[in-house]
Amino acid sequence: MSNVDVNDVETSNEPIVYDESINENPDEFFMPRLPDDGKHLARLSISDRGVTVGKKKSGSHIGEPLVTANLVLEILDPDSGETLTRTFDSPNSGGDKLQAVMAISGSPAPNHAIPSDLADAAEIAFNAEPVVGVVTQWQATESASLDPSGAKVYPKPFLKGQRNFPQREDGGYTPEVDSPSGELVRARAIVVRYFSASRF
């Protein structure tokens, strides 16, 4: 990884892969609501899906090892430290996002680590439940389809930004919206940037 500020990593230009299995019923996870767009303090921890070692299934270098950390992000009240709500992210080693998040968390990945060693280091880093800064954005995407090989194909978001979602009578916004094809879709709070908590 080169020319990366270990205190700040932008992720908005990276392909976003939605893991629908961890959010089949959003109301069970996003309580009382999705985090608003913007900057937050977040405590990172590993979800029940853990840290996995697999292979790239799309893009360049298909078949190469891929380490993915499936994370829960507890959005914290900056004054009291209490958990306000939560969202999810799954940084992986395909574009060095995982290594960048580990560095921001205070536990840099070992240099030139083999996949199993990187996975072990990620587990240690995120089991410590570090607090970092994040920027989140509401995004709505239609359901994945299958390509001829049977692999899931994830379309690009058709709506981004909390203020572009339907507005409620109380002035807030609802995360449910109809897609261009008529599918009722619930937004997800996507992490578009990580930064050091010291910069919050």
Secondary structure, 3 states (H helix, E strand, C coil): CCCCCCCEEECCCCCCCCCHHHCCCHHHCCCCCCCCCEEEEEEEEEEEEEEEEEECCCCCCCCCEEEEEEEEEEEECCCCCCEEEEEEECCEHHHCHHHHHHHHCCCCCCCCCCHHHHHHHHHHHHHCCCEEEEEEEEEECCCCEECCCCCEECCCCCEECHHHCCECCCCCECCEEECCCCCEEECEEEEEEEECHHHC
